[in-house]
Amino acid sequence: MKRNIIIITLLLAASQYIVAQTSGYQKLDEWVSVWKEAQKTTFGYPANQISPLHSFYKWYVEAGMDVVNLNNAGDPMTDNPERLSSQAFERDVIEFFAPLYDFDKDDVWGIVTHSGTDGNNHGIYFGANYLTNKTNLEPIVYVSDEAHYSNMRVAHLQDLEVRLIKSDKMGRMIPEELDKSLDTLRPALLVYAMGSTFKGAIDDQEALNRVLDSHPGIPAVYRHVDAALFGGYLPFTSDNKMVSHKAMRFESIAISGHKFFGIDSPCGLFICTRDVYENQTDFNVTYLNGNMRMINCSRDALQPLKFWWLIQTIGYDGWARQAKQMKECTAYLKQQLDAIKWPCWANEYSNTVFFRRPSADIVKKYTLAQGYDENFGGELAHVVVMQHVTKEKIDNFVAELKQQAECAEKCCQKP
Ligand SMILES: *Cc1c(COP(=O)(O)O)cnc(C)c1O
């Protein structure tokens, strides 16, 4: 009798647990189970799948903030009257990150953006305004042909003249090609790729800067760094010089929040100098009590809070550990692929390994991103080694490739 009661109690507890896991909507529940499973082998895209925000959501709901409609419209870096916003935290976030990109505390402006693309939109828009304000001339945008397409899209949207500069085999803008296509009579708006989308190449900023320096007659220069992915982890490594505003002389930088930082929906950072901020077009908006520099009116108030939460709960040391692990696992993946003689390549500083494309079922299972380049034998795929791509998972992946290679070899030996 007593045993039955225990069993019934256990069953009740178990059923409650199951109920708690379902929404009551079949379509939604099926979708959850499909993606919970697929997440285990997602290798091809640069989103950190270990989203560390459970404690944040718990706090948010328990504090009753889920029924407060917040909005960060306005400039977080100037003093605003109290509004239902999280701008005080947004400012903390910019002040935490600014020194990591080597901006001085009193010479910085920034916002939490809606995405890396939003950051590039601001970089190119601010850059074009800055150059026109300083010179009264229309700038030309220079960007490599392997840079993220958002830069070309944004330049098109802003009706700017763009010169696509050829990149080398590994995906870096070729300095000599930049030199050839520079118009020295017009201001230059450089977008540096950090890195290129498929091969993970980082433009050689120092070499490109030397090209610019060799033409002192250019009316003005502005450099924006599109550092959506690498700008997340490089500040926490010994290669942090690559993302130094002072060493690399860029005016602005854009970073994604949902890539390295693992924020569970799109957001990012945009950071620039005060000089850039001061040289923008004025839009005085009295009802927002300020001069609106940023492109968007309403802005997300939740993302700055999530960023702020991560600064408290993970912080510099945690991110440094994660960056180290990613670097080690990238080297490990490359080494294991070399060991089975699977043709593969990786750029310096990069957590992307690209390689001969495996069979369609492996591409699908591991959601590999695909590319094509004759220089590397044609069909390619890549893995972006984020925090969730551990050595154990790499071992399983490489074992599957090995099996495929052995199968292919056997088939070839048949008469
Ligand atoms: C991912 C990425 C982007 C686009 O960023 P979103 O946050 O997806 O808008 C732009 N540039 C680079 C280099 C990227 O890696």
The ligand as an ORCA input file, in Angstrom:
! r2SCAN-3c Opt
* xyz 0 1
  C      27.531     37.879    -39.051
  C      28.234     38.972    -39.697
  C      27.563     40.111    -40.140
  C      26.096     40.262    -40.012
  O      25.779     40.450    -38.682
  P      24.279     40.270    -38.167
  O      24.429     40.442    -36.703
  O      23.850     38.898    -38.585
  O      23.447     41.321    -38.824
  C      28.299     41.129    -40.715
  N      29.626     41.012    -40.867
  C      30.319     39.947    -40.447
  C      31.801     39.922    -40.592
  C      29.646     38.875    -39.853
  O      30.339     37.823    -39.409
*
